């Protein structure tokens, strides 16, 4: 990082102090997401924000090796007690937290003491991948759907410590459930709006106590930031109402689990004159050649992508057939059992709305790592001029094994170990992540596998229920 950049960062922070003080801010949270998908944080008093922006805040590189239970993998490139990094807040996303009075929030990137981006910083990686698309005149728009389950904090007599007892009892997608959380939901929507989050939809979901919020598409870095901010805001509002929120891929062993579906579209150019390459072309459902190649890249690399998109042992309790989780490596028009669902949008709005939804990923994922993997896969498809197989218009889980073989339908990895092996075999993904980060991803995943080896589904869900 050059001196002029450091000075500019400090000046931006100093310019923000007055407005932050007027809003009652006394501290600024500087979050980042570790390899296991856990949001970690350091914070500074408001007066120290200029220094933090200029010189960063010290933090250990050991966090790259953290597991979900806060034990540490001593890996080849992670988990050492030696060394120091600097957390630098991105003040372009500086946000006063509406549900945490006295606090502001700015996502952080990790740098070395010499001012170079840390090779295992997932946000820096995502920015570089976005810049690579921009060099070819391409932009992307992305959004993450956030699902969570709301449980009681004060458990009834006889409940196991840490158990999930739904705070909502109404039917799936039912108005009754919305009535039950009317004040809670209104507080959440107010907080998100005050923080500049553009919410598209809010609704009750399928599982017990489950809700979902969908937000407007942004560039991939902003979309990952927003996913982080939305989850932090949900936690704050939920806690304020005396409840608990779980984003775990499997809250209870017999439930359907929480997804974190990613919507993506590829565009030629930027701004108002950009062309959506997912619509208006001669291909299937209106795909252009580049839109098809991008989508084919996603589909081709899904097995390895699961190591970052479904990164927990619990993820594979969710990723089962006929549960709208996308357990098969297929794509299809509005097919909610396809791992890649193609969405055209309504007639008359398709140039703006057409996108693909990646359904096989969940809330245990680091959103920056996940988005980076998706962009790397899409870029591999573009470079290869990849083409898509025939779309699938049924639930693949209803076919026999022989029927799926005849149709060329393959299942995605059924365990985290299978996903890690697919990731290690995927040269495009591991090259995009780099040797250090790719190695650490595999080591941390195998660390969680060892941690939960022999555990029953009930024990797995209990172990991760409140950490995501």
C-alpha positions, -999 to +999 in steps of 0.1 A: +000+000+000+015+033-011+018+063+012-007+084-009-033+056-004-027+055+033-030+093+035-063+092+015-077+065+038-069+086+068-084+117+053-116+098+044-119+085+080-113+120+094-140+135+071-165+109+085-159+115+122-182+144+126-212+127+110-205+095+130-203+114+162-236+132+155-251+097+150-240+087+185-213+063+173-186+055+198-171+024+183-165+009+148-166-028+142-141-042+116-154-077+106-138-103+084-149-138+077-126-168+084-121-200+063-148-218+083-174-191+075-174-175+110-175-137+111-146-125+134-142-089+144-119-063+160-132-028+168-118+006+175-131+036+194-143+063+170-114+086+176-090+058+165-107+052+131-083+075+112-053+056+125-070+023+117-078+034+082-042+046+076-022+019+094-046-009+100-054-028+132-031-056+142-044-092+142-029-126+140-028-147+109-038-177+131-074-171+123-070-187+089-068-220+107-098-216+130-125-243+131-161-238+141-154-247+177-125-222+179-098-249+178-070-243+154-056-264+125-018-262+124-016-263+086+010-258+060+002-221+056-022-214+085-025-218+122+009-204+133+012-182+164+039-163+146+034-132+125+010-102+123-014-088+098-032-054+095-070-051+092-079-021+070-115-010+069-132-003+036-147+031+044-168+030+012-191+006+031-189+024+064-224+020+079-240+033+111-257+002+127-293+009+132-299-021+155-267-016+176-268+020+189-234+035+193-218+013+167-207+016+131-195-011+108-169-013+080-158-046+064-121-051+066-094-065+043-062-080+056-027-068+046+008-077+056+030-054+076+046-044+043+012-032+030+006-061+006-028-079+004-026-111+026-027-141+003-055-157+023-078-126+024-110-137+008-123-101+002-091-091-016-093-122-037-129-114-048-120-078-057-091-091-079-115-115-097-140-088-103-113-066-118-103-094-141-138-095-155-137-057-159-105-059-179-125-079-205-154-054-205-176-076-183-195-069-151-215-091-127-245-085-106-250-107-076-272-112-045-273-136-016-306-148-002-304-151+036-324-178+054-324-181+091-344-199+119-356-179+149-355-198+182-363-191+218-335-178+240-353-187+272-358-224+269-387-242+285-381-265+314-366-298+303-350-286+271-314-294+265-290-265+268-285-250+233-315-267+219-336-251+191-372-244+201-389-225+173-402-190+182-428-193+154-455-219+151-475-208+120-475-228+088-448-226+061-450-194+041-481-186+061-495-152+070-500-165+105-462-167+109-458-132+097-484-120+122-464-138+150-433-118+141-449-086+130-430-063+154-397-082+150-400-082+112-408-045+111-378-036+133-356-057+110-369-040+078-365-005+094-329-013+104-320-026+070-335+004+053-317+028+076-284+010+067-290+015+030-298-022+023-323-025-006-346-053+004-366-070-024-386-095-003-392-107+032-413-138+039-417-168+062-400-199+048-406-237+050-388-250+081-399-244+117-392-209+128-376-201+094-376-167+076-359-153+045-349-119+032-338-112-004-319-081-014-312-063-047-283-073-069-250-055-066-215-060-078-201-092-062-179-075-035-208-053-025-231-083-025-209-103-002-206-072+021-243-069+021-248-106+030-225-100+060-243-068+070-278-084+067-268-113+089-252-091+115-284-069+115-306-100+119-285-112+149-288-077+165-326-074+160-332-110+171-312-106+202-330-073+210-363-092+209-350-118+233-346-145+207-318-164+189-310-167+152-294-196+134-280-195+099-267-231+101-272-253+071-290-277+094-307-264+125-323-297+135-315-331+122-350-336+108-354-300+093-348-288+058-320-264+068-309-229+058-297-222+023-278-191+011-287-191-025-266-169-048-281-151-078-257-141-106-259-124-139-232-116-164-232-082-183-213-067-212-204-031-202-214-013-171-240+013-159-273+020-176-260+009-210-249-026-200-263-056-218-275-086-197-258-117-213-283-140-196-311-127-219-318-117-255-295-143-272-302-173-295-295-199-269-318-219-247-342-197-227-326-166-244-290-171-232-262-155-252-231-175-261-212-158-232-241-163-208-242-200-217-205-204-213-205-186-179-234-208-167-218-239-180-186-230-160-207-228-128-223-262-135-190-279-145-172-268-113-200-274-088-185-305-072-153-286-062-173-254-055-191-272-027-159-271-006-164-233-003-202-231-008-213-261+014-183-261+037-196-278+068-202-314+077-238-302+085-241-290+049-245-326+036-274-332+060-292-304+041-279-313+006-303-343-001-327-350-030-362-336-031-356-309-005-351-280-029-314-280-020-301-288-055-284-322-048-278-330-085-254-313-110-282-301-134-297-269-145-332-260-155-357-233-161-373-224-127-365-259-114-360-256-077-345-291-075-317-281-099-284-270-085-284-242-110-319-227-115-323-205-145-345-175-139-358-155-169-379-130-150-413-118-162-420-111-199-411-075-206-385-073-179-361-101-189-332-079-200-330-066-164-341-097-145-326-128-161-301-146-139-290-179-125-295-191-089-270-214-074-291-234-049-267-260-035-248-236-012-256-226+024-252-202+053-220-218+065-201-204+036-177-174+037-196-152+012-163-138-002-149-173-008-181-185-023-185-156-046-148-159-056-153-196-065-184-188-086-165-161-105-135-184-111-158-212-123-177-188-146-144-174-160-132-210-167-164-216-187-159-183-207-124-192-215-133-227-227-164-215-246-183-241-226-218-252-236-246-265-214-262-299-214-299-302-220-319-285-192-337-307-167-374-301-162-382-326-134-370-334-099-340-357-106-347-374-072-378-389-086-358-409-112-342-443-106-305-446-106-307-461-140-329-433-152-304-407-140-276-425-157-295-427-189-302-389-187-266-381-178-276-367-144-249-370-117-252-364-080-232-337-063-208-348-035-227-364-006-200-357+020-176-329+028-147-352+022-160-359-013-163-321-020-128-314-007-114-341-030-133-326-060-119-292-050-083-304-049-088-320-084-102-288-098-072-270-113-091-238-123-105-233-088-072-241-069-053-218-093-078-190-088-075-193-050-037-197-050-017-224-033-018-210+002-055-204+004-065-235-015-044-256+008-058-240+039-094-245+027-088-282+023-070-284+057-097-265+076-125-287+060-107-318+070-102-304+104-140-301+108-144-336+094-121-349+121-138-328+148-172-343+140-161-378+131-185-404+143-211-379+154-248-386+148-268-361+127-283-348+160-249-343+174-236-326+142-265-301+142-261-293+179-224-287+174-229-260+147-264-247+154-254-214+169-220-207+153-233-197+118 
